[in-house]
Every structure is written in structure tokens, then in C-alpha cells.
């Protein structure tokens, strides 16, 4: 019985000492803060600091401040426009605020008008000289004619270029609204790849050289041009204009390909 009472007294003594220790620490902290402050309002500052310190430790206040619903005021159009102009003058404007050519759609929606579509193949292992031959073959032709040329070409890279032209035609018609019947390969050029593999090439008499495995890519630009029928009609009008009919009355036109009077 005496041992139990001694244990209870020891526990109560420890609890009281802990409470006294915490009270002393608070008093020492408040006294040091008051000593640092100067002026007639030191006591009020101590009280305010203590209240803020204890209030900040309350988790319920933090949850209430974080999850509380607040109403956000919506800016007017005038304020938004003024903010955009201020950002533009400081050089911090968005790229989406750039002025682009737009047209009115059928339903009054503003859509961008595209005039061309650029596309290219990926870098693959081929010489830029060999690939440039295929680029010259399709340059200036209608898109369907260029695809047909690549279908029947015997070059190894023709299949890759044919796939690229088909994808470029689909993107130009579906994404940019260009007329697929008037699409023409306006430009086609070749560029070298960023990396060229270099390997050792053995030669005669114990010597070695460096063999370069090049890679390149083909770029095209599709634009709306004349159709095949329009090109044929223009060529027919040009040829008909050169024909000079033999009429009764002499036509006042210069002679074409005049020959000398005597030719042996």
C-alpha cells in the first residue's frame, strides 16, 4: 500500500514539474520579447504576439481558413483589355494575342484562314543527293500526280515519300481547310540530318579510312493552285493563239521562221 502511494506521488510530482517548466518557458519567452521591444505599447505587443502564436497552433482555424468558400470577383472586359495592353507594352504579352488573318464563318464564328501547309519526313538513312532527285520529280506537280509518281517509282525512298505526301494532304484538308482538288506541291527541298554516322573503312596495305553514313529529310509545302483541267485549258488556249489562218486578205503579222529564197 505504501509503495502504491509513493508511485502516485511520484507521477503527480512529475506532472506538476512539467507544467511548471512549460509555464516558466512561456514566461521567459515573453520576457525576452518584451525586453527587445521598446515603447509604451510593449505589454500590448506581448499579448498580441502570444495570442497569434497560440491561434496559429490551432488546426481548426487552419482548416476553416483553407476550406472556406470565398467569392471571386469577375473582371470586366475593360479591365482585361487594359491589362493586356499593359503586358504588351512591357513585352510580356501572350503569343495567343498576336494578330492573325481571320475570316467570318457561316455561323459567325471567327476562324483562321490558311494559305499553305508545310510537312516533312523524318531523318532517315539516305544521301541528300539521292533524295533531291525525288524532290525535283514531285516539285510543281499536283498532289495526286506526285503520289502517283512515287507509287510507280523504283527508288527505295519513294515509299516513305509517298506516305508523307498522303499524310500531308490529309492534314492540309482536315486541319487547315484547304481544297484537296487544288493542292499542288509548291516547294520541295532536302536538308541534311543533324547526325552523320562515321565508321572505320578498311583499305589495302593495312590502311584505314572513314566511311560516312549520311541521313537527310525531305520538306514540302502544299498550296492551292491550278487544277489539271485548268492547266490543260490554258495550254490549249496558248497553242490556239499561235495558229495563223490563211485568209484571203493578208494578215498584218510578222512572218514566223522565215527561210532564205534559195536553199541548197
SERO-4910 file (N, C-alpha, C, O; in steps of 0.05 Angstrom, whole numbers):
BEGIN
 pado doro    nc1    nc2    nc3   cac1   cac2   cac3    cc1    cc2    cc3    oc1    oc2    oc3
  Unk    A     17    -24      0      0      0      0     17     25      0     12     44    -14
  Unk    A     38     24     16     56     47     17     71     51     -9     77     73    -17
  Unk    A     78     28    -22     92     30    -48     74     43    -69     83     60    -85
  Unk    A     48     36    -69     29     48    -89     26     78    -84     26     93   -103
  Unk    A     24     86    -59     22    115    -54     47    130    -62     46    152    -72
  Unk    A     70    117    -58     95    130    -67     96    134    -97    105    155   -106
  Unk    A     86    114   -113     86    116   -142     67    138   -151     74    153   -169
  Unk    A     43    140   -139     24    161   -146     35    188   -140     32    206   -156
  Unk    A     49    191   -117     61    217   -110     83    224   -130     86    248   -137
  Unk    A     98    204   -139    120    210   -158    108    220   -185    118    239   -196
  Unk    A     87    206   -195     75    214   -220     63    242   -218     67    258   -237
  Unk    A     49    248   -196     37    274   -193     59    296   -192     55    318   -202
  Unk    A     81    289   -179    103    308   -177    115    314   -205    121    337   -211
  Unk    A    118    293   -222    129    296   -249    110    314   -266    120    331   -280
  Unk    A     84    309   -264     65    324   -280     66    354   -272     66    371   -288
  Unk    A     67    358   -245     68    386   -235     94    400   -244     93    424   -250
  Unk    A    116    385   -244    141    397   -253    141    404   -283    151    424   -291
  Unk    A    129    386   -299    126    392   -327    109    417   -332    117    434   -348
  Unk    A     87    420   -318     70    443   -321     85    468   -312     84    489   -326
  Unk    A    100    466   -290    116    489   -281    137    497   -301    143    520   -306
  Unk    A    150    476   -313    171    481   -333    160    495   -358    172    513   -368
  Unk    A    137    486   -368    125    499   -391    117    527   -385    120    545   -401
  Unk    A    106    532   -361     98    559   -353    123    577   -351    122    600   -360
  Unk    A    144    567   -341    169    583   -339    180    589   -366    190    611   -371
  Unk    A    179    569   -385    189    575   -412    173    596   -425    184    614   -439
  Unk    A    147    595   -423    130    616   -434    136    643   -422    138    663   -437
  Unk    A    139    644   -396    145    670   -383    172    680   -392    175    704   -397
  Unk    A    192    662   -395    218    672   -404    217    682   -433    230    702   -440
  Unk    A    202    668   -451    199    677   -478    186    704   -480    194    722   -495
  Unk    A    164    708   -464    150    733   -463    168    755   -452    167    778   -462
  Unk    A    184    749   -432    201    769   -420    223    778   -440    230    801   -442
  Unk    A    234    758   -455    255    765   -474    244    782   -497    257    801   -506
  Unk    A    219    775   -506    206    791   -527    200    819   -517    204    839   -532
  Unk    A    191    821   -492    186    848   -481    211    864   -478    211    888   -481
  Unk    A    233    851   -471    259    865   -469    268    876   -495    281    897   -496
  Unk    A    263    861   -517    271    870   -544    254    894   -553    264    911   -568
  Unk    A    230    894   -546    212    916   -555    216    940   -537    224    938   -514
  Unk    A    212    963   -549    215    989   -534    191   1006   -540    180   1004   -562
  Unk    A    183   1022   -521    160   1039   -525    138   1033   -505    140   1014   -490
  Unk    A    118   1050   -505     97   1047   -484     79   1023   -490     63   1015   -472
  Unk    A     79   1012   -514     60    991   -521     72    964   -520     64    946   -536
  Unk    A     92    959   -502    106    933   -501     87    912   -491     87    890   -502
  Unk    A     72    918   -470     54    897   -459     33    888   -479     27    865   -481
  Unk    A     22    908   -494      2    900   -514     14    883   -536      2    865   -547
  Unk    A     40    890   -543     54    874   -564     58    845   -554     54    826   -569
  Unk    A     65    842   -529     69    815   -518     43    800   -518     42    776   -526
  Unk    A     21    812   -510     -5    799   -511    -13    791   -539    -23    769   -543
  Unk    A     -9    810   -558    -16    804   -586      1    781   -597    -10    764   -611
  Unk    A     27    781   -590     44    760   -601     36    733   -589     37    713   -603
  Unk    A     30    733   -563     21    708   -551     -5    697   -563     -8    673   -567
  Unk    A    -24    716   -568    -49    707   -579    -46    696   -607    -58    676   -614
  Unk    A    -29    710   -623    -24    700   -650    -10    673   -650    -16    655   -666
  Unk    A      9    669   -632     24    644   -631      6    621   -623      7    599   -635
  Unk    A    -12    626   -603    -30    604   -595    -52    600   -616    -61    578   -620
  Unk    A    -60    622   -630    -81    619   -650    -71    604   -675    -85    589   -687
  Unk    A    -45    608   -682    -34    595   -705    -30    565   -700    -29    550   -720
  Unk    A    -28    556   -675    -25    528   -669    -51    513   -670    -51    488   -668
  Unk    A    -73    526   -673    -99    513   -673   -105    502   -701   -107    517   -720
  Unk    A   -107    475   -704   -111    464   -731   -139    470   -742   -143    471   -766
  Unk    A   -158    475   -724   -185    480   -734   -186    507   -749   -201    509   -769
  Unk    A   -171    527   -739   -171    552   -753   -158    549   -781   -167    561   -801
  Unk    A   -137    533   -783   -124    529   -809   -143    515   -828   -144    522   -852
  Unk    A   -158    495   -819   -177    481   -836   -199    499   -845   -208    499   -868
  Unk    A   -209    516   -826   -230    535   -832   -221    556   -853   -237    562   -871
  Unk    A   -197    566   -850   -187    586   -869   -181    573   -897   -184    587   -917
  Unk    A   -172    548   -897   -164    536   -922   -189    527   -938   -190    531   -962
  Unk    A   -208    515   -925   -232    504   -938   -255    523   -940   -277    515   -949
  Unk    A   -252    547   -930   -275    565   -931   -280    574   -960   -261    578   -975
  Unk    A   -305    577   -968   -313    585   -995   -313    616   -996   -326    629   -981
  Unk    A   -298    626  -1016   -297    655  -1020   -306    661  -1048   -299    646  -1067
  Unk    A   -319    683  -1052   -330    691  -1078   -309    708  -1092   -299    728  -1082
  Unk    A   -303    700  -1117   -283    714  -1133   -296    734  -1151   -315    727  -1165
  Unk    A   -286    758  -1150   -298    779  -1167   -289    776  -1196   -265    772  -1201
  Unk    A   -307    778  -1214   -301    775  -1243   -293    802  -1254   -306    822  -1251
  Unk    A   -270    802  -1268   -260    826  -1281   -277    833  -1305   -287    816  -1319
  Unk    A   -280    859  -1310   -295    868  -1333   -278    867  -1358   -253    863  -1356
  Unk    A   -290    870  -1381   -275    870  -1406   -256    893  -1409   -234    890  -1420
  Unk    A   -264    916  -1397   -246    939  -1398   -221    934  -1382   -199    942  -1390
  Unk    A   -224    922  -1358   -201    916  -1342   -182    895  -1355   -158    898  -1354
  Unk    A   -194    875  -1368   -178    855  -1381   -163    867  -1405   -139    860  -1409
  Unk    A   -176    884  -1420   -163    897  -1443   -140    915  -1434   -119    916  -1446
  Unk    A   -145    930  -1412   -124    947  -1402   -100    930  -1392    -77    939  -1395
  Unk    A   -105    907  -1379    -83    890  -1370    -67    879  -1394    -43    877  -1393
  Unk    A    -82    871  -1416    -68    861  -1439    -50    883  -1452    -28    877  -1460
  Unk    A    -60    907  -1453    -44    929  -1465    -20    934  -1448      2    940  -1459
  Unk    A    -23    934  -1421      0    938  -1404     21    917  -1407     45    923  -1407
  Unk    A     12    891  -1410     32    870  -1414     45    872  -1441     69    866  -1444
  Unk    A     30    881  -1461     42    884  -1488     63    906  -1489     83    903  -1502
  Unk    A     58    928  -1474     77    950  -1474    103    942  -1459    125    951  -1465
  Unk    A    100    924  -1439    123    914  -1424    137    891  -1437    157    881  -1427
  Unk    A    126    881  -1460    138    858  -1473    132    832  -1460    147    812  -1464
  Unk    A    110    830  -1445    103    805  -1432     76    794  -1442     63    779  -1428
  Unk    A     69    802  -1466     44    792  -1477     45    763  -1485     67    752  -1489
  Unk    A     22    750  -1487     20    722  -1495     22    719  -1525     14    738  -1540
  Unk    A     32    696  -1534     34    692  -1563      6    688  -1576      3    691  -1600
  Unk    A    -14    681  -1559    -40    677  -1570    -55    703  -1575    -76    704  -1588
  Unk    A    -44    725  -1565    -56    751  -1570    -46    764  -1596    -53    787  -1602
  Unk    A    -28    750  -1611    -18    761  -1636    -40    764  -1656    -58    747  -1657
  Unk    A    -38    785  -1673    -59    790  -1693    -55    771  -1716    -33    770  -1727
  Unk    A    -75    756  -1724    -74    737  -1747    -96    744  -1766   -116    757  -1759
  Unk    A    -93    734  -1790   -113    739  -1810   -137    721  -1805   -134    696  -1804
  Unk    A   -161    732  -1801   -185    717  -1795   -207    723  -1814   -207    745  -1826
  Unk    A   -225    705  -1817   -249    708  -1834   -273    700  -1819   -271    684  -1800
  Unk    A   -296    711  -1826   -321    704  -1813   -332    679  -1826   -335    676  -1850
  Unk    A   -339    659  -1808   -351    634  -1818   -380    637  -1824   -392    659  -1822
  Unk    A   -393    615  -1831   -421    616  -1838   -438    621  -1814   -459    635  -1816
  Unk    A   -430    611  -1791   -446    615  -1766   -436    638  -1750   -443    641  -1727
  Unk    A   -420    656  -1762   -410    679  -1747   -385    674  -1731   -376    692  -1717
  Unk    A   -374    649  -1732   -350    643  -1717   -325    653  -1731   -324    651  -1756
  Unk    A   -306    663  -1716   -281    673  -1728   -261    650  -1730   -254    638  -1710
  Unk    A   -253    644  -1755   -234    622  -1760   -210    634  -1775   -212    653  -1789
  Unk    A   -187    621  -1771   -163    630  -1784   -162    619  -1812   -170    596  -1817
  Unk    A   -152    635  -1831   -150    627  -1859   -121    620  -1865   -103    636  -1862
  Unk    A   -117    595  -1874    -91    585  -1881    -87    585  -1911   -106    581  -1926
  Unk    A    -63    590  -1919    -57    591  -1948    -38    569  -1956    -36    564  -1980
  Unk    A    -25    555  -1938     -7    534  -1945     -4    515  -1921    -13    520  -1899
  Unk    A      9    493  -1927     14    472  -1906     42    461  -1911     48    452  -1933
  Unk    A     58    461  -1889     85    451  -1891     87    424  -1876     76    421  -1855
  Unk    A    101    405  -1889    104    379  -1877    131    368  -1886    143    377  -1906
  Unk    A    141    348  -1871    167    336  -1878    169    308  -1868    153    300  -1851
  Unk    A    188    293  -1879    193    266  -1869    212    268  -1845    222    289  -1838
  Unk    A    215    245  -1832    235    243  -1811    263    239  -1822    265    232  -1846
  Unk    A    283    242  -1806    310    237  -1815    313    207  -1819    308    191  -1801
  Unk    A    322    199  -1843    327    170  -1848    353    168  -1865    362    187  -1876
  Unk    A    363    144  -1865    389    139  -1877    388    140  -1908    378    121  -1920
  Unk    A    397    162  -1919    398    166  -1948    415    190  -1954    416    209  -1938
  Unk    A    428    190  -1976    444    213  -1984    425    236  -1993    404    231  -2005
  Unk    A    434    260  -1987    417    283  -1995    416    287  -2025    397    298  -2036
  Unk    A    437    277  -2039    437    279  -2069    416    260  -2081    402    267  -2099
  Unk    A    415    236  -2070    395    217  -2080    366    226  -2074    349    223  -2090
  Unk    A    363    236  -2050    336    245  -2042    327    270  -2057    303    274  -2062
  Unk    A    346    287  -2065    340    311  -2080    329    304  -2108    314    320  -2119
  Unk    A    336    281  -2119    325    273  -2145    295    269  -2143    280    277  -2161
  Unk    A    286    256  -2122    257    252  -2118    243    279  -2112    220    283  -2120
  Unk    A    257    297  -2098    245    323  -2092    241    339  -2118    220    352  -2121
  Unk    A    260    338  -2136    256    352  -2162    234    338  -2179    222    351  -2195
  Unk    A    230    312  -2175    210    298  -2190    181    306  -2183    164    307  -2200
  Unk    A    176    312  -2157    149    319  -2148    145    349  -2146    122    357  -2142
  Unk    A    165    365  -2148    162    394  -2144    146    406  -2167    151    400  -2190
  Unk    A    125    422  -2160    109    435  -2180     86    418  -2191     70    428  -2207
  Unk    A     83    393  -2182     61    376  -2192     38    376  -2173     41    383  -2149
  Unk    A     14    370  -2183     -9    367  -2164     -4    344  -2145     12    326  -2150
  Unk    A    -17    345  -2122    -11    326  -2101    -18    298  -2110     -3    279  -2103
  Unk    A    -40    294  -2124    -47    267  -2133    -26    257  -2154    -20    233  -2153
  Unk    A    -17    274  -2171      3    266  -2191     29    259  -2177     43    241  -2185
  Unk    A     37    274  -2156     62    268  -2142     60    241  -2127     79    226  -2127
  Unk    A     36    236  -2115     33    210  -2102     34    187  -2123     46    166  -2117
  Unk    A     22    191  -2146     23    171  -2167     52    166  -2177     59    144  -2183
  Unk    A     68    188  -2179     96    184  -2187    111    168  -2167    127    151  -2174
  Unk    A    106    172  -2141    120    157  -2120    111    128  -2119    126    111  -2110
  Unk    A     86    123  -2126     76     96  -2126     90     78  -2146     95     54  -2140
  Unk    A     97     89  -2169    109     73  -2190    139     78  -2192    152     69  -2211
  Unk    A    151     93  -2174    179     97  -2174    194     73  -2163    185     59  -2145
  Unk    A    217     67  -2175    234     44  -2166    254     52  -2145    269     35  -2136
  Unk    A    255     77  -2136    273     85  -2115    265     74  -2088    241     70  -2083
  Unk    A    285     69  -2071    279     57  -2045    263     77  -2027    246     68  -2012
  Unk    A    270    102  -2029    257    123  -2012    230    131  -2022    217    148  -2009
  Unk    A    220    121  -2045    195    130  -2056    171    123  -2038    152    137  -2037
  Unk    A    173     99  -2025    151     91  -2007    148    110  -1984    126    118  -1976
  Unk    A    170    118  -1972    169    136  -1950    158    164  -1958    142    176  -1944
  Unk    A    166    173  -1981    157    199  -1991    127    198  -1998    112    217  -1994
  Unk    A    118    175  -2009     90    172  -2016     73    173  -1990     52    186  -1990
  Unk    A     82    160  -1969     67    161  -1944     66    189  -1932     46    198  -1922
  Unk    A     89    203  -1935     90    231  -1925     71    249  -1940     57    266  -1928
  Unk    A     69    246  -1967     51    262  -1983     22    257  -1976      5    275  -1976
  Unk    A     15    231  -1971    -12    224  -1964    -20    237  -1938    -42    248  -1935
  Unk    A     -2    236  -1918     -8    248  -1892    -10    278  -1894    -27    291  -1881
  Unk    A      8    290  -1910      7    319  -1913    -19    328  -1926    -30    349  -1919
  Unk    A    -28    314  -1946    -53    320  -1959    -77    318  -1940    -94    336  -1940
  Unk    A    -77    297  -1923    -99    294  -1903    -98    317  -1883   -119    327  -1876
  Unk    A    -75    324  -1873    -73    346  -1853    -81    373  -1866    -94    389  -1853
  Unk    A    -73    378  -1891    -80    403  -1903   -110    406  -1908   -120    428  -1906
  Unk    A   -124    384  -1913   -152    386  -1919   -169    385  -1893   -189    399  -1891
  Unk    A   -161    369  -1873   -177    366  -1849   -171    387  -1828   -189    396  -1814
  Unk    A   -145    394  -1825   -138    413  -1804   -137    442  -1813   -143    460  -1797
  Unk    A   -130    447  -1838   -128    475  -1848   -148    482  -1868   -148    505  -1878
  Unk    A   -166    464  -1876   -188    471  -1893   -181    478  -1922   -195    493  -1935
  Unk    A   -159    467  -1932   -151    472  -1960   -166    453  -1978   -174    431  -1970
  Unk    A   -170    461  -2003   -184    445  -2023   -165    423  -2033   -144    429  -2045
  Unk    A   -173    398  -2029   -156    376  -2038   -153    373  -2068   -134    362  -2078
  Unk    A   -173    383  -2083   -171    381  -2112   -153    402  -2124   -146    400  -2148
  Unk    A   -146    423  -2109   -128    444  -2119   -101    445  -2106    -85    463  -2110
  Unk    A    -95    424  -2090    -69    424  -2077    -46    418  -2096    -48    400  -2113
  Unk    A    -25    433  -2094     -1    430  -2111     23    430  -2093     24    444  -2073
  Unk    A     43    413  -2100     69    414  -2085     84    438  -2095     99    437  -2114
  Unk    A     80    461  -2081     92    486  -2090    122    486  -2086    136    496  -2104
  Unk    A    132    474  -2065    161    474  -2059    169    447  -2048    153    434  -2034
  Unk    A    193    438  -2054    204    413  -2044    234    417  -2042    247    423  -2062
  Unk    A    246    413  -2018    274    415  -2015    284    395  -1995    268    383  -1980
  Unk    A    310    390  -1994    323    370  -1978    343    383  -1960    357    401  -1967
  Unk    A    344    373  -1935    364    382  -1916    379    358  -1904    368    336  -1902
  Unk    A    403    363  -1895    419    342  -1883    410    338  -1854    399    356  -1841
  Unk    A    414    314  -1844    406    308  -1816    426    319  -1797    448    327  -1804
  Unk    A    419    320  -1771    437    331  -1751    461    313  -1745    482    323  -1736
  Unk    A    458    287  -1749    480    269  -1742    487    252  -1767    469    244  -1782
  Unk    A    512    247  -1770    522    230  -1791    541    209  -1779    561    216  -1767
  Unk    A    534    184  -1782    550    163  -1770    576    160  -1785    576    160  -1810
  Unk    A    598    157  -1770    624    153  -1782    635    127  -1772    637    122  -1748
  Unk    A    643    110  -1791    653     84  -1785    680     80  -1799    686     93  -1819
  Unk    A    696     62  -1788    722     56  -1800    719     39  -1825    704     19  -1824
  Unk    A    733     46  -1846    732     31  -1871    760     20  -1876    778     35  -1881
  Unk    A    763     -6  -1876    790    -18  -1881    797    -15  -1910    780    -18  -1928
  Unk    A    823    -10  -1915    833     -7  -1942    858    -25  -1946    866    -40  -1928
  Unk    A    869    -23  -1969    892    -40  -1975    917    -31  -1961    920     -8  -1953
  Unk    A    936    -50  -1959    963    -46  -1947    961    -36  -1918    977    -20  -1909
  Unk    A    942    -46  -1904    940    -40  -1875    930    -12  -1868    932     -4  -1846
  Unk    A    919      2  -1888    909     29  -1882    879     28  -1877    865      9  -1885
  Unk    A    869     49  -1865    840     52  -1859    831     80  -1867    846     99  -1868
  Unk    A    805     81  -1872    793    107  -1877    767    110  -1861    762     94  -1843
  Unk    A    753    131  -1866    728    137  -1852    705    136  -1872    704    152  -1891
  Unk    A    685    119  -1867    661    118  -1883    638    133  -1869    633    128  -1845
  Unk    A    626    151  -1883    604    168  -1871    578    156  -1881    573    153  -1905
  Unk    A    560    151  -1862    533    142  -1867    514    166  -1864    507    172  -1842
  Unk    A    506    179  -1886    491    204  -1883    461    198  -1878    451    176  -1884
  Unk    A    448    218  -1868    418    217  -1865    408    245  -1873    422    265  -1869
  Unk    A    384    246  -1884    372    271  -1893    342    268  -1891    331    247  -1884
  Unk    A    328    290  -1898    299    291  -1897    289    309  -1919    303    327  -1929
  Unk    A    263    305  -1927    251    320  -1949    228    337  -1938    212    327  -1922
  Unk    A    228    362  -1945    207    381  -1937    190    389  -1961    201    391  -1983
  Unk    A    164    392  -1957    146    401  -1978    128    422  -1967    122    423  -1943
  Unk    A    118    439  -1985     98    459  -1979     75    456  -1999     79    458  -2023
  Unk    A     51    452  -1988     27    448  -2005     12    474  -2006      6    486  -1985
  Unk    A      4    482  -2030    -12    506  -2034    -35    500  -2053    -34    481  -2068
  Unk    A    -55    518  -2053    -76    515  -2073    -68    528  -2099    -61    552  -2099
  Unk    A    -68    513  -2120    -61    523  -2146    -81    515  -2168   -104    510  -2162
  Unk    A    -72    515  -2192    -90    507  -2215    -93    477  -2216    -75    462  -2210
  Unk    A   -118    469  -2223   -123    441  -2226   -112    431  -2253   -102    447  -2269
  Unk    A   -113    405  -2258   -103    394  -2283   -119    404  -2306   -108    409  -2328
  Unk    A   -146    406  -2303   -163    416  -2325   -157    445  -2331   -156    452  -2355
  Unk    A   -151    461  -2311   -145    489  -2316   -118    491  -2331   -114    508  -2348
  Unk    A    -99    475  -2323    -73    475  -2337    -76    467  -2366    -63    479  -2383
  Unk    A    -91    446  -2371    -95    437  -2399   -110    458  -2415   -103    462  -2439
  Unk    A   -130    471  -2404   -145    492  -2418   -127    516  -2425   -128    527  -2447
  Unk    A   -110    524  -2406    -91    546  -2411    -71    539  -2433    -64    555  -2450
  Unk    A    -61    514  -2433    -42    506  -2454    -56    504  -2481    -44    511  -2502
  Unk    A    -81    496  -2482    -96    495  -2507   -100    523  -2518    -98    527  -2542
  Unk    A   -107    542  -2501   -111    570  -2510    -85    582  -2520    -85    597  -2539
  Unk    A    -63    575  -2507    -37    585  -2516    -30    574  -2544    -19    589  -2561
  Unk    A    -35    549  -2549    -29    537  -2575    -47    548  -2597    -39    552  -2619
  Unk    A    -73    551  -2590    -91    562  -2610    -85    590  -2617    -89    599  -2640
  Unk    A    -74    605  -2598    -67    633  -2604    -44    636  -2623    -41    656  -2637
  Unk    A    -27    615  -2625     -4    616  -2643    -11    609  -2671      4    614  -2690
  Unk    A    -34    597  -2676    -42    588  -2702    -51    613  -2718    -67    629  -2709
  Unk    A    -40    616  -2743    -47    638  -2761    -61    626  -2785    -49    610  -2800
  Unk    A    -86    633  -2789   -101    622  -2811    -94    636  -2837    -88    660  -2837
  Unk    A    -96    621  -2859    -90    632  -2886   -116    643  -2897   -133    628  -2907
  Unk    A   -120    669  -2895   -144    681  -2905   -140    694  -2933   -118    694  -2943
  Unk    A   -162    706  -2944   -160    719  -2969   -143    744  -2967   -127    751  -2984
  Unk    A   -148    759  -2945   -134    784  -2941   -109    777  -2924   -110    762  -2905
  Unk    A    -87    789  -2932    -62    785  -2917    -64    796  -2889    -72    819  -2885
  Unk    A    -56    780  -2870    -56    789  -2842    -31    804  -2835     -9    797  -2844
  Unk    A    -34    826  -2821    -12    843  -2814      2    832  -2789      0    843  -2767
  Unk    A     16    809  -2793     31    796  -2771     59    790  -2781     63    785  -2805
  Unk    A     79    789  -2764    106    782  -2773    107    753  -2783     93    736  -2773
  Unk    A    125    748  -2801    129    721  -2811    143    704  -2790    161    713  -2776
  Unk    A    135    679  -2789    146    661  -2770    166    642  -2784    159    630  -2805
  Unk    A    189    639  -2773    210    623  -2784    215    628  -2814    212    610  -2831
  Unk    A    223    652  -2821    227    658  -2850    252    643  -2860    273    642  -2847
  Unk    A    249    632  -2884    271    618  -2897    283    635  -2919    270    652  -2930
  Unk    A    309    631  -2926    320    646  -2948    308    638  -2975    296    617  -2978
  Unk    A    312    655  -2994    300    649  -3021    311    625  -3034    296    609  -3046
  Unk    A    337    621  -3031    350    598  -3043    363    581  -3020    377    592  -3003
  Unk    A    357    556  -3021    369    538  -3001    379    513  -3014    364    498  -3026
  Unk    A    404    509  -3012    415    484  -3024    420    463  -3003    430    441  -3009
***
